[in-house]
Amino acid sequence: MKILLAQRLTDLRKASGLSKLQLGKAISVSDTAIGKWENGLRQPSLACLWKLADFFDVTVDYLIGREEV
């Protein structure tokens, strides 16, 4: 089972119709990094969490599972 951050990131990316490569380019990380985050193999840095939250217009708390939409 995926951790909540991984699942929310995957869901947000797919709902936006983006590939891992497109999301990576948008926040200046590699598509490999996006894949590792989505598979729960790595965790994004705080700076990347902020970028993801801003990009998807959600809070960091939502991404990490501390709040619901």
mmCIF file as gemmi writes it, N, C-alpha and C atoms, coordinates in Angstrom:
data_model
loop_
_atom_site.group_PDB
_atom_site.id
_atom_site.type_symbol
_atom_site.label_atom_id
_atom_site.label_alt_id
_atom_site.label_comp_id
_atom_site.label_asym_id
_atom_site.label_entity_id
_atom_site.label_seq_id
_atom_site.pdbx_PDB_ins_code
_atom_site.Cartn_x
_atom_site.Cartn_y
_atom_site.Cartn_z
_atom_site.occupancy
_atom_site.B_iso_or_equiv
_atom_site.pdbx_formal_charge
_atom_site.auth_seq_id
_atom_site.auth_asym_id
_atom_site.pdbx_PDB_model_num
ATOM 1 N N . MET Axp A 1 ? 0.831 -1.192 0 1 0 ? 1 A 1
ATOM 2 C CA . MET Axp A 1 ? 0 0 0 1 0 ? 1 A 1
ATOM 3 C C . MET Axp A 1 ? 0.872 1.25 0 1 0 ? 1 A 1
ATOM 4 N N . LYS Axp A 2 ? 0.524 2.193 -0.856 1 0 ? 2 A 1
ATOM 5 C CA . LYS Axp A 2 ? 1.296 3.42 -0.945 1 0 ? 2 A 1
ATOM 6 C C . LYS Axp A 2 ? 1.075 4.28 0.285 1 0 ? 2 A 1
ATOM 7 N N . ILE Axp A 3 ? 2.107 5.023 0.655 1 0 ? 3 A 1
ATOM 8 C CA . ILE Axp A 3 ? 1.92 5.998 1.723 1 0 ? 3 A 1
ATOM 9 C C . ILE Axp A 3 ? 1.064 7.143 1.187 1 0 ? 3 A 1
ATOM 10 N N . LEU Axp A 4 ? 0.462 7.883 2.057 1 0 ? 4 A 1
ATOM 11 C CA . LEU Axp A 4 ? -0.503 8.904 1.654 1 0 ? 4 A 1
ATOM 12 C C . LEU Axp A 4 ? 0.097 9.944 0.71 1 0 ? 4 A 1
ATOM 13 N N . LEU Axp A 5 ? 1.297 10.423 0.984 1 0 ? 5 A 1
ATOM 14 C CA . LEU Axp A 5 ? 1.927 11.41 0.111 1 0 ? 5 A 1
ATOM 15 C C . LEU Axp A 5 ? 2.062 10.854 -1.296 1 0 ? 5 A 1
ATOM 16 N N . ALA Axp A 6 ? 2.531 9.639 -1.42 1 0 ? 6 A 1
ATOM 17 C CA . ALA Axp A 6 ? 2.717 9.02 -2.734 1 0 ? 6 A 1
ATOM 18 C C . ALA Axp A 6 ? 1.391 8.926 -3.477 1 0 ? 6 A 1
ATOM 19 N N . GLN Axp A 7 ? 0.362 8.505 -2.784 1 0 ? 7 A 1
ATOM 20 C CA . GLN Axp A 7 ? -0.95 8.357 -3.419 1 0 ? 7 A 1
ATOM 21 C C . GLN Axp A 7 ? -1.535 9.705 -3.819 1 0 ? 7 A 1
ATOM 22 N N . ARG Axp A 8 ? -1.431 10.68 -2.955 1 0 ? 8 A 1
ATOM 23 C CA . ARG Axp A 8 ? -1.985 12.009 -3.27 1 0 ? 8 A 1
ATOM 24 C C . ARG Axp A 8 ? -1.239 12.642 -4.439 1 0 ? 8 A 1
ATOM 25 N N . LEU Axp A 9 ? 0.067 12.5 -4.461 1 0 ? 9 A 1
ATOM 26 C CA . LEU Axp A 9 ? 0.85 13.052 -5.557 1 0 ? 9 A 1
ATOM 27 C C . LEU Axp A 9 ? 0.464 12.388 -6.877 1 0 ? 9 A 1
ATOM 28 N N . THR Axp A 10 ? 0.352 11.076 -6.871 1 0 ? 10 A 1
ATOM 29 C CA . THR Axp A 10 ? -0.048 10.343 -8.077 1 0 ? 10 A 1
ATOM 30 C C . THR Axp A 10 ? -1.43 10.795 -8.538 1 0 ? 10 A 1
ATOM 31 N N . ASP Axp A 11 ? -2.367 10.874 -7.603 1 0 ? 11 A 1
ATOM 32 C CA . ASP Axp A 11 ? -3.733 11.28 -7.939 1 0 ? 11 A 1
ATOM 33 C C . ASP Axp A 11 ? -3.784 12.697 -8.506 1 0 ? 11 A 1
ATOM 34 N N . LEU Axp A 12 ? -3.073 13.619 -7.881 1 0 ? 12 A 1
ATOM 35 C CA . LEU Axp A 12 ? -3.057 15.006 -8.356 1 0 ? 12 A 1
ATOM 36 C C . LEU Axp A 12 ? -2.446 15.107 -9.756 1 0 ? 12 A 1
ATOM 37 N N . ARG Axp A 13 ? -1.354 14.406 -9.966 1 0 ? 13 A 1
ATOM 38 C CA . ARG Axp A 13 ? -0.685 14.449 -11.273 1 0 ? 13 A 1
ATOM 39 C C . ARG Axp A 13 ? -1.602 13.895 -12.359 1 0 ? 13 A 1
ATOM 40 N N . LYS Axp A 14 ? -2.193 12.73 -12.095 1 0 ? 14 A 1
ATOM 41 C CA . LYS Axp A 14 ? -3.058 12.104 -13.1 1 0 ? 14 A 1
ATOM 42 C C . LYS Axp A 14 ? -4.31 12.94 -13.351 1 0 ? 14 A 1
ATOM 43 N N . ALA Axp A 15 ? -4.886 13.508 -12.298 1 0 ? 15 A 1
ATOM 44 C CA . ALA Axp A 15 ? -6.076 14.346 -12.456 1 0 ? 15 A 1
ATOM 45 C C . ALA Axp A 15 ? -5.776 15.589 -13.292 1 0 ? 15 A 1
ATOM 46 N N . SER Axp A 16 ? -4.526 16.022 -13.266 1 0 ? 16 A 1
ATOM 47 C CA . SER Axp A 16 ? -4.115 17.188 -14.048 1 0 ? 16 A 1
ATOM 48 C C . SER Axp A 16 ? -3.712 16.803 -15.469 1 0 ? 16 A 1
ATOM 49 N N . GLY Axp A 17 ? -3.689 15.5 -15.747 1 0 ? 17 A 1
ATOM 50 C CA . GLY Axp A 17 ? -3.336 15.04 -17.087 1 0 ? 17 A 1
ATOM 51 C C . GLY Axp A 17 ? -1.87 15.202 -17.425 1 0 ? 17 A 1
ATOM 52 N N . LEU Axp A 18 ? -1.03 15.159 -16.404 1 0 ? 18 A 1
ATOM 53 C CA . LEU Axp A 18 ? 0.404 15.365 -16.598 1 0 ? 18 A 1
ATOM 54 C C . LEU Axp A 18 ? 1.175 14.055 -16.546 1 0 ? 18 A 1
ATOM 55 N N . SER Axp A 19 ? 2.229 13.99 -17.338 1 0 ? 19 A 1
ATOM 56 C CA . SER Axp A 19 ? 3.172 12.877 -17.217 1 0 ? 19 A 1
ATOM 57 C C . SER Axp A 19 ? 4.154 13.212 -16.097 1 0 ? 19 A 1
ATOM 58 N N . LYS Axp A 20 ? 4.912 12.229 -15.678 1 0 ? 20 A 1
ATOM 59 C CA . LYS Axp A 20 ? 5.951 12.477 -14.668 1 0 ? 20 A 1
ATOM 60 C C . LYS Axp A 20 ? 6.967 13.475 -15.206 1 0 ? 20 A 1
ATOM 61 N N . LEU Axp A 21 ? 7.281 13.355 -16.482 1 0 ? 21 A 1
ATOM 62 C CA . LEU Axp A 21 ? 8.234 14.269 -17.099 1 0 ? 21 A 1
ATOM 63 C C . LEU Axp A 21 ? 7.719 15.708 -17.089 1 0 ? 21 A 1
ATOM 64 N N . GLN Axp A 22 ? 6.444 15.897 -17.436 1 0 ? 22 A 1
ATOM 65 C CA . GLN Axp A 22 ? 5.862 17.245 -17.442 1 0 ? 22 A 1
ATOM 66 C C . GLN Axp A 22 ? 5.844 17.857 -16.043 1 0 ? 22 A 1
ATOM 67 N N . LEU Axp A 23 ? 5.459 17.062 -15.054 1 0 ? 23 A 1
ATOM 68 C CA . LEU Axp A 23 ? 5.454 17.578 -13.681 1 0 ? 23 A 1
ATOM 69 C C . LEU Axp A 23 ? 6.867 17.896 -13.23 1 0 ? 23 A 1
ATOM 70 N N . GLY Axp A 24 ? 7.792 17.01 -13.525 1 0 ? 24 A 1
ATOM 71 C CA . GLY Axp A 24 ? 9.183 17.253 -13.151 1 0 ? 24 A 1
ATOM 72 C C . GLY Axp A 24 ? 9.716 18.554 -13.727 1 0 ? 24 A 1
ATOM 73 N N . LYS Axp A 25 ? 9.432 18.784 -15.009 1 0 ? 25 A 1
ATOM 74 C CA . LYS Axp A 25 ? 9.884 20.028 -15.644 1 0 ? 25 A 1
ATOM 75 C C . LYS Axp A 25 ? 9.241 21.245 -14.978 1 0 ? 25 A 1
ATOM 76 N N . ALA Axp A 26 ? 7.983 21.109 -14.603 1 0 ? 26 A 1
ATOM 77 C CA . ALA Axp A 26 ? 7.257 22.237 -14.004 1 0 ? 26 A 1
ATOM 78 C C . ALA Axp A 26 ? 7.832 22.643 -12.651 1 0 ? 26 A 1
ATOM 79 N N . ILE Axp A 27 ? 8.375 21.668 -11.9 1 0 ? 27 A 1
ATOM 80 C CA . ILE Axp A 27 ? 8.92 22.01 -10.582 1 0 ? 27 A 1
ATOM 81 C C . ILE Axp A 27 ? 10.441 21.829 -10.515 1 0 ? 27 A 1
ATOM 82 N N . SER Axp A 28 ? 11.057 21.632 -11.664 1 0 ? 28 A 1
ATOM 83 C CA . SER Axp A 28 ? 12.531 21.559 -11.789 1 0 ? 28 A 1
ATOM 84 C C . SER Axp A 28 ? 13.162 20.364 -11.072 1 0 ? 28 A 1
ATOM 85 N N . VAL Axp A 29 ? 12.544 19.189 -11.241 1 0 ? 29 A 1
ATOM 86 C CA . VAL Axp A 29 ? 13.145 17.938 -10.775 1 0 ? 29 A 1
ATOM 87 C C . VAL Axp A 29 ? 13.02 16.918 -11.902 1 0 ? 29 A 1
ATOM 88 N N . SER Axp A 30 ? 13.704 15.8 -11.773 1 0 ? 30 A 1
ATOM 89 C CA . SER Axp A 30 ? 13.648 14.787 -12.818 1 0 ? 30 A 1
ATOM 90 C C . SER Axp A 30 ? 12.371 13.955 -12.734 1 0 ? 30 A 1
ATOM 91 N N . ASP Axp A 31 ? 12.012 13.359 -13.852 1 0 ? 31 A 1
ATOM 92 C CA . ASP Axp A 31 ? 10.868 12.449 -13.851 1 0 ? 31 A 1
ATOM 93 C C . ASP Axp A 31 ? 11.149 11.227 -12.993 1 0 ? 31 A 1
ATOM 94 N N . THR Axp A 32 ? 12.416 10.868 -12.864 1 0 ? 32 A 1
ATOM 95 C CA . THR Axp A 32 ? 12.813 9.757 -11.996 1 0 ? 32 A 1
ATOM 96 C C . THR Axp A 32 ? 12.49 10.086 -10.543 1 0 ? 32 A 1
ATOM 97 N N . ALA Axp A 33 ? 12.754 11.313 -10.13 1 0 ? 33 A 1
ATOM 98 C CA . ALA Axp A 33 ? 12.433 11.732 -8.763 1 0 ? 33 A 1
ATOM 99 C C . ALA Axp A 33 ? 10.931 11.646 -8.524 1 0 ? 33 A 1
ATOM 100 N N . ILE Axp A 34 ? 10.15 12.119 -9.488 1 0 ? 34 A 1
ATOM 101 C CA . ILE Axp A 34 ? 8.687 12.049 -9.359 1 0 ? 34 A 1
ATOM 102 C C . ILE Axp A 34 ? 8.261 10.594 -9.192 1 0 ? 34 A 1
ATOM 103 N N . GLY Axp A 35 ? 8.812 9.719 -10.006 1 0 ? 35 A 1
ATOM 104 C CA . GLY Axp A 35 ? 8.479 8.3 -9.923 1 0 ? 35 A 1
ATOM 105 C C . GLY Axp A 35 ? 8.823 7.693 -8.571 1 0 ? 35 A 1
ATOM 106 N N . LYS Axp A 36 ? 9.969 8.047 -8.031 1 0 ? 36 A 1
ATOM 107 C CA . LYS Axp A 36 ? 10.369 7.52 -6.716 1 0 ? 36 A 1
ATOM 108 C C . LYS Axp A 36 ? 9.46 8.042 -5.618 1 0 ? 36 A 1
ATOM 109 N N . TRP Axp A 37 ? 9.047 9.293 -5.715 1 0 ? 37 A 1
ATOM 110 C CA . TRP Axp A 37 ? 8.113 9.844 -4.726 1 0 ? 37 A 1
ATOM 111 C C . TRP Axp A 37 ? 6.769 9.134 -4.82 1 0 ? 37 A 1
ATOM 112 N N . GLU Axp A 38 ? 6.296 8.918 -6.055 1 0 ? 38 A 1
ATOM 113 C CA . GLU Axp A 38 ? 4.999 8.279 -6.245 1 0 ? 38 A 1
ATOM 114 C C . GLU Axp A 38 ? 4.999 6.805 -5.822 1 0 ? 38 A 1
ATOM 115 N N . ASN Axp A 39 ? 6.147 6.176 -5.873 1 0 ? 39 A 1
ATOM 116 C CA . ASN Axp A 39 ? 6.253 4.778 -5.465 1 0 ? 39 A 1
ATOM 117 C C . ASN Axp A 39 ? 6.663 4.622 -4.008 1 0 ? 39 A 1
ATOM 118 N N . GLY Axp A 40 ? 6.826 5.733 -3.305 1 0 ? 40 A 1
ATOM 119 C CA . GLY Axp A 40 ? 7.182 5.698 -1.896 1 0 ? 40 A 1
ATOM 120 C C . GLY Axp A 40 ? 8.613 5.278 -1.627 1 0 ? 40 A 1
ATOM 121 N N . LEU Axp A 41 ? 9.459 5.351 -2.638 1 0 ? 41 A 1
ATOM 122 C CA . LEU Axp A 41 ? 10.856 4.955 -2.473 1 0 ? 41 A 1
ATOM 123 C C . LEU Axp A 41 ? 11.706 6.075 -1.896 1 0 ? 41 A 1
ATOM 124 N N . ARG Axp A 42 ? 11.286 7.294 -2.118 1 0 ? 42 A 1
ATOM 125 C CA . ARG Axp A 42 ? 11.965 8.487 -1.592 1 0 ? 42 A 1
ATOM 126 C C . ARG Axp A 42 ? 10.916 9.501 -1.177 1 0 ? 42 A 1
ATOM 127 N N . GLN Axp A 43 ? 11.337 10.467 -0.383 1 0 ? 43 A 1
ATOM 128 C CA . GLN Axp A 43 ? 10.468 11.554 0.046 1 0 ? 43 A 1
ATOM 129 C C . GLN Axp A 43 ? 11.016 12.858 -0.514 1 0 ? 43 A 1
ATOM 130 N N . PRO Axp A 44 ? 10.147 13.729 -1.011 1 0 ? 44 A 1
ATOM 131 C CA . PRO Axp A 44 ? 10.623 15.022 -1.507 1 0 ? 44 A 1
ATOM 132 C C . PRO Axp A 44 ? 11.133 15.898 -0.362 1 0 ? 44 A 1
ATOM 133 N N . SER Axp A 45 ? 12.056 16.764 -0.696 1 0 ? 45 A 1
ATOM 134 C CA . SER Axp A 45 ? 12.544 17.735 0.281 1 0 ? 45 A 1
ATOM 135 C C . SER Axp A 45 ? 11.416 18.704 0.609 1 0 ? 45 A 1
ATOM 136 N N . LEU Axp A 46 ? 11.598 19.46 1.673 1 0 ? 46 A 1
ATOM 137 C CA . LEU Axp A 46 ? 10.601 20.464 2.043 1 0 ? 46 A 1
ATOM 138 C C . LEU Axp A 46 ? 10.426 21.48 0.919 1 0 ? 46 A 1
ATOM 139 N N . ALA Axp A 47 ? 11.513 21.876 0.292 1 0 ? 47 A 1
ATOM 140 C CA . ALA Axp A 47 ? 11.423 22.835 -0.816 1 0 ? 47 A 1
ATOM 141 C C . ALA Axp A 47 ? 10.585 22.259 -1.957 1 0 ? 47 A 1
ATOM 142 N N . CYS Axp A 48 ? 10.745 20.98 -2.245 1 0 ? 48 A 1
ATOM 143 C CA . CYS Axp A 48 ? 9.957 20.35 -3.304 1 0 ? 48 A 1
ATOM 144 C C . CYS Axp A 48 ? 8.503 20.182 -2.895 1 0 ? 48 A 1
ATOM 145 N N . LEU Axp A 49 ? 8.262 19.911 -1.627 1 0 ? 49 A 1
ATOM 146 C CA . LEU Axp A 49 ? 6.876 19.844 -1.146 1 0 ? 49 A 1
ATOM 147 C C . LEU Axp A 49 ? 6.176 21.182 -1.348 1 0 ? 49 A 1
ATOM 148 N N . TRP Axp A 50 ? 6.874 22.28 -1.067 1 0 ? 50 A 1
ATOM 149 C CA . TRP Axp A 50 ? 6.301 23.607 -1.277 1 0 ? 50 A 1
ATOM 150 C C . TRP Axp A 50 ? 5.99 23.83 -2.756 1 0 ? 50 A 1
ATOM 151 N N . LYS Axp A 51 ? 6.93 23.429 -3.626 1 0 ? 51 A 1
ATOM 152 C CA . LYS Axp A 51 ? 6.713 23.582 -5.064 1 0 ? 51 A 1
ATOM 153 C C . LYS Axp A 51 ? 5.502 22.773 -5.52 1 0 ? 51 A 1
ATOM 154 N N . LEU Axp A 52 ? 5.394 21.54 -5.033 1 0 ? 52 A 1
ATOM 155 C CA . LEU Axp A 52 ? 4.254 20.691 -5.396 1 0 ? 52 A 1
ATOM 156 C C . LEU Axp A 52 ? 2.945 21.296 -4.909 1 0 ? 52 A 1
ATOM 157 N N . ALA Axp A 53 ? 2.937 21.761 -3.674 1 0 ? 53 A 1
ATOM 158 C CA . ALA Axp A 53 ? 1.728 22.369 -3.108 1 0 ? 53 A 1
ATOM 159 C C . ALA Axp A 53 ? 1.316 23.601 -3.913 1 0 ? 53 A 1
ATOM 160 N N . ASP Axp A 54 ? 2.269 24.446 -4.237 1 0 ? 54 A 1
ATOM 161 C CA . ASP Axp A 54 ? 1.968 25.637 -5.037 1 0 ? 54 A 1
ATOM 162 C C . ASP Axp A 54 ? 1.471 25.254 -6.426 1 0 ? 54 A 1
ATOM 163 N N . PHE Axp A 55 ? 2.131 24.279 -7.044 1 0 ? 55 A 1
ATOM 164 C CA . PHE Axp A 55 ? 1.771 23.867 -8.394 1 0 ? 55 A 1
ATOM 165 C C . PHE Axp A 55 ? 0.339 23.332 -8.454 1 0 ? 55 A 1
ATOM 166 N N . PHE Axp A 56 ? -0.021 22.483 -7.494 1 0 ? 56 A 1
ATOM 167 C CA . PHE Axp A 56 ? -1.342 21.868 -7.491 1 0 ? 56 A 1
ATOM 168 C C . PHE Axp A 56 ? -2.38 22.676 -6.706 1 0 ? 56 A 1
ATOM 169 N N . ASP Axp A 57 ? -1.963 23.805 -6.153 1 0 ? 57 A 1
ATOM 170 C CA . ASP Axp A 57 ? -2.849 24.683 -5.372 1 0 ? 57 A 1
ATOM 171 C C . ASP Axp A 57 ? -3.503 23.938 -4.208 1 0 ? 57 A 1
ATOM 172 N N . VAL Axp A 58 ? -2.659 23.22 -3.477 1 0 ? 58 A 1
ATOM 173 C CA . VAL Axp A 58 ? -3.072 22.542 -2.249 1 0 ? 58 A 1
ATOM 174 C C . VAL Axp A 58 ? -2.072 22.929 -1.166 1 0 ? 58 A 1
ATOM 175 N N . THR Axp A 59 ? -2.321 22.504 0.054 1 0 ? 59 A 1
ATOM 176 C CA . THR Axp A 59 ? -1.369 22.792 1.133 1 0 ? 59 A 1
ATOM 177 C C . THR Axp A 59 ? -0.394 21.638 1.284 1 0 ? 59 A 1
ATOM 178 N N . VAL Axp A 60 ? 0.741 21.932 1.88 1 0 ? 60 A 1
ATOM 179 C CA . VAL Axp A 60 ? 1.695 20.871 2.22 1 0 ? 60 A 1
ATOM 180 C C . VAL Axp A 60 ? 1.028 19.895 3.187 1 0 ? 60 A 1
ATOM 181 N N . ASP Axp A 61 ? 0.222 20.413 4.11 1 0 ? 61 A 1
ATOM 182 C CA . ASP Axp A 61 ? -0.495 19.543 5.048 1 0 ? 61 A 1
ATOM 183 C C . ASP Axp A 61 ? -1.384 18.548 4.305 1 0 ? 61 A 1
ATOM 184 N N . TYR Axp A 62 ? -2.028 18.984 3.234 1 0 ? 62 A 1
ATOM 185 C CA . TYR Axp A 62 ? -2.838 18.059 2.444 1 0 ? 62 A 1
ATOM 186 C C . TYR Axp A 62 ? -1.95 16.98 1.822 1 0 ? 62 A 1
ATOM 187 N N . LEU Axp A 63 ? -0.834 17.383 1.233 1 0 ? 63 A 1
ATOM 188 C CA . LEU Axp A 63 ? 0.055 16.418 0.582 1 0 ? 63 A 1
ATOM 189 C C . LEU Axp A 63 ? 0.544 15.347 1.549 1 0 ? 63 A 1
ATOM 190 N N . ILE Axp A 64 ? 0.848 15.739 2.767 1 0 ? 64 A 1
ATOM 191 C CA . ILE Axp A 64 ? 1.403 14.772 3.716 1 0 ? 64 A 1
ATOM 192 C C . ILE Axp A 64 ? 0.352 14.097 4.581 1 0 ? 64 A 1
ATOM 193 N N . GLY Axp A 65 ? -0.931 14.43 4.319 1 0 ? 65 A 1
ATOM 194 C CA . GLY Axp A 65 ? -2.006 13.726 5.011 1 0 ? 65 A 1
ATOM 195 C C . GLY Axp A 65 ? -2.45 14.31 6.33 1 0 ? 65 A 1
ATOM 196 N N . ARG Axp A 66 ? -2.094 15.543 6.604 1 0 ? 66 A 1
ATOM 197 C CA . ARG Axp A 66 ? -2.504 16.161 7.862 1 0 ? 66 A 1
ATOM 198 C C . ARG Axp A 66 ? -3.833 16.885 7.758 1 0 ? 66 A 1
ATOM 199 N N . GLU Axp A 67 ? -4.35 17.022 6.538 1 0 ? 67 A 1
ATOM 200 C CA . GLU Axp A 67 ? -5.662 17.623 6.352 1 0 ? 67 A 1
ATOM 201 C C . GLU Axp A 67 ? -6.288 17.052 5.093 1 0 ? 67 A 1
ATOM 202 N N . GLU Axp A 68 ? -7.606 17.151 5.03 1 0 ? 68 A 1
ATOM 203 C CA . GLU Axp A 68 ? -8.363 16.704 3.869 1 0 ? 68 A 1
ATOM 204 C C . GLU Axp A 68 ? -8.705 17.906 3.002 1 0 ? 68 A 1
ATOM 205 N N . VAL Axp A 69 ? -9.186 17.667 1.818 1 0 ? 69 A 1
ATOM 206 C CA . VAL Axp A 69 ? -9.551 18.749 0.913 1 0 ? 69 A 1
ATOM 207 C C . VAL Axp A 69 ? -10.77 19.459 1.431 1 0 ? 69 A 1
